[in-house]
Amino acid sequence: MSALPAPGAATPRRKTRRVQPAVPLAIIIVAAILVLIVGLALLAPWIAPADPTRQTLLMRLKPPGSVSSAGQLYLLGTDDLGRDLLSRILYGSQISIAVAFLSVVVSTVVGVSLGMAAAWFRGWVETLIMRFVDIMLSIPAVLLAVLTVAVLGPGFLKLILVLALTRWPRYTRVAYAQTLQVANLPYIKAAELAGARTLRILFRHVLPNIAGPLLVVATAEFGLMILFEAGLSFLGLGIQPPAPSWGSIMSVGRQYVERAWWIVAFPGACLFLLVFSVNVLGDWLRDKLDPRSRSR
């Protein structure tokens, strides 16, 4: 029989395990910020108070909250040509998000296809692809993007192509390493013995099993593409005026930063919030998909 505790003696307390929420509050907040920014970008044609390219020289460099003689409210002020800053930010978010999304899609398709091909066929195909990847990774991405834009010229489609060409090697590396691990699994060998075609094996059996790490890379790259687009537009190598872009808006605003701080501050704050929310969601997604992080 077990001994009973003495009267008045303190009974040992059981260690209670605190249950962690499935989705932390911080992730919900940044996800709400991301959804809000994307939603405003999609609804820009309906909620923008003015034409983003319409110039009103009498209202140039007006501070936030100014009202024109016609009764129009400039909630975030105006730029150097009297254009409504809120409208330009809303339409600029469309361009920034579209360029980043399409760049990620193109670079993912190119990089994943090459990485899976290198890991599956091996031999001279692997050597050729992976050595080319090493060469591309040895060149700084920003320098490569600037040189490519200087050769091809600025523009929406050219900017997407430039960003995709500079970032596909990272997807190739990840797809290559993951495909090497999956290629020797029993069900892959069984599919080969059953006579399944190579493309069917790669895209039906291999790709779904390596999609997790690729999704994490794509999430991180999305935020980076937004910064690249803003940086190139800031330098005059991206989206060209009068089309609005966060980078081009800030490029113009730097000339008037002492007397019209809002031209730089508001698009810069939007850029920060968008990239920050994407990066936080990417880190959380990486921790959820990484078994080692879950075990810790």
Secondary structure as GFF3:
##gff-version 3
##sequence-region A 1 296
A	DSSP	alpha_helix	25	42	.	.	.	ID=ss1
A	DSSP	alpha_helix	44	47	.	.	.	ID=ss2
A	DSSP	three_ten_helix	57	59	.	.	.	ID=ss3
A	DSSP	beta_strand	66	67	.	.	.	ID=ss4
A	DSSP	beta_strand	73	74	.	.	.	ID=ss5
A	DSSP	alpha_helix	85	121	.	.	.	ID=ss6
A	DSSP	alpha_helix	123	138	.	.	.	ID=ss7
A	DSSP	alpha_helix	141	152	.	.	.	ID=ss8
A	DSSP	alpha_helix	156	182	.	.	.	ID=ss9
A	DSSP	alpha_helix	186	193	.	.	.	ID=ss10
A	DSSP	alpha_helix	198	200	.	.	.	ID=ss11
A	DSSP	pi_helix	201	206	.	.	.	ID=ss12
A	DSSP	alpha_helix	207	234	.	.	.	ID=ss13
A	DSSP	alpha_helix	246	253	.	.	.	ID=ss14
A	DSSP	three_ten_helix	254	256	.	.	.	ID=ss15
A	DSSP	alpha_helix	262	289	.	.	.	ID=ss16
A	DSSP	alpha_helix	291	295	.	.	.	ID=ss17
###
